[in-house]
Amino acid sequence: MAGELKGYEKRVTKRLPIRVLVEYESTEDFLIDYTANVSVGGMFIQTDDPLPLGSRFRLRFRVPPRSRVIETFGEVRWSMSAADAAPMQPGMGIQFDELKPKDLALVEEMLAGWGTED
């Protein structure tokens, strides 16, 4: 079949609506925003000023309830400007790059435990 199926989900990992503080660097600034969702492959960062597609940058975040900071690189795979976002939130989809195995295990643990707390 030629072309892409409309509505076809390219993501191969489950994303969950987890809100964590994320710190990241652009070429000019050090920025702090929150995620709207997280998966083992990446995250969606809510921001009114998404970085350009293909931007690669360092980012840091903590996985609740752990206190250790996960530091890795990410790449902007898609974005939605504030002007185009309504009724959704503006921001950018980030794919993790160089996530260390021990940090991947922490993210997997957080996702596995999501919604199981009483």
C-alpha positions in Angstrom: 0.0 0.0 0.0 1.5 3.3 -1.0 1.7 6.2 1.4 0.9 6.3 5.1 -2.4 5.2 6.7 -4.3 8.1 8.2 -4.3 7.8 12.0 -1.7 5.0 12.0 0.4 5.1 15.2 4.1 4.9 14.4 5.1 4.7 18.1 6.0 1.2 19.1 6.1 1.8 22.9 3.2 2.6 25.2 3.0 6.2 26.4 1.4 7.2 29.7 0.2 10.6 30.9 2.9 11.1 33.4 3.9 14.7 34.4 7.5 15.2 35.4 9.7 18.3 35.5 12.3 18.2 32.7 15.3 20.5 32.3 16.8 20.8 28.8 19.3 23.0 26.9 18.7 24.7 23.6 21.6 26.4 21.7 21.0 29.6 23.6 19.1 28.8 26.9 18.6 26.4 29.7 14.9 25.6 29.8 12.5 24.0 32.4 9.1 22.6 31.4 6.8 19.6 32.2 6.1 16.4 30.3 2.5 15.6 29.2 3.4 11.9 28.7 6.4 9.5 28.9 7.3 6.2 27.3 10.4 4.1 27.3 11.3 5.7 23.9 10.7 9.4 24.7 8.4 12.0 26.0 6.2 14.9 25.0 7.4 18.2 26.6 4.7 20.9 26.9 6.1 24.2 25.8 4.9 27.3 23.9 8.3 27.4 22.1 9.2 24.0 20.7 12.6 23.5 19.3 13.0 22.9 15.6 12.5 19.4 14.2 15.7 17.4 14.4 17.2 19.4 17.2 19.4 17.3 19.5 19.9 18.4 23.0 20.8 17.3 26.6 17.9 16.8 29.0 17.5 15.8 32.7 14.5 14.5 34.6 13.7 12.5 37.7 11.5 9.4 37.7 9.0 9.4 40.6 9.5 8.3 43.3 13.2 8.0 42.7 15.4 11.0 43.4 18.3 10.2 41.1 18.5 12.4 38.0 18.3 10.7 34.6 20.5 12.6 32.1 20.5 11.8 28.4 20.1 13.3 25.0 16.9 13.7 23.0 15.9 14.6 19.5 12.8 16.5 18.5 10.8 14.2 16.3 7.6 16.3 16.0 6.2 19.5 17.4 3.1 21.5 17.6 3.2 25.3 17.9 0.9 27.3 20.3 -0.8 28.7 17.2 -1.6 25.2 15.8 -2.2 23.3 19.1 -5.8 24.2 20.0 -7.5 22.4 21.6 -4.3 20.3 22.4 -1.3 21.5 24.3 1.7 23.0 22.4 5.0 21.2 22.7 7.4 18.7 21.1 7.8 15.0 20.9 11.2 13.9 22.0 12.9 10.6 21.2 15.5 9.5 23.7 19.0 9.1 22.4 21.8 7.4 24.4 19.6 6.4 27.4 21.8 4.3 29.7 20.5 0.8 30.5 20.1 1.6 34.2 18.1 4.7 33.4 16.0 2.8 30.9 15.2 0.3 33.7 14.1 3.2 35.9 11.8 4.5 33.2 10.4 1.0 32.6 9.8 0.6 36.4 7.9 3.9 36.6 5.7 2.9 33.6 5.0 -0.5 35.0 3.9 0.9 38.3 1.7 3.7 36.8 -1.8 3.5 38.1 -1.1 0.6 40.5 -0.8 2.8 43.6 -3.8 2.6 46.0 
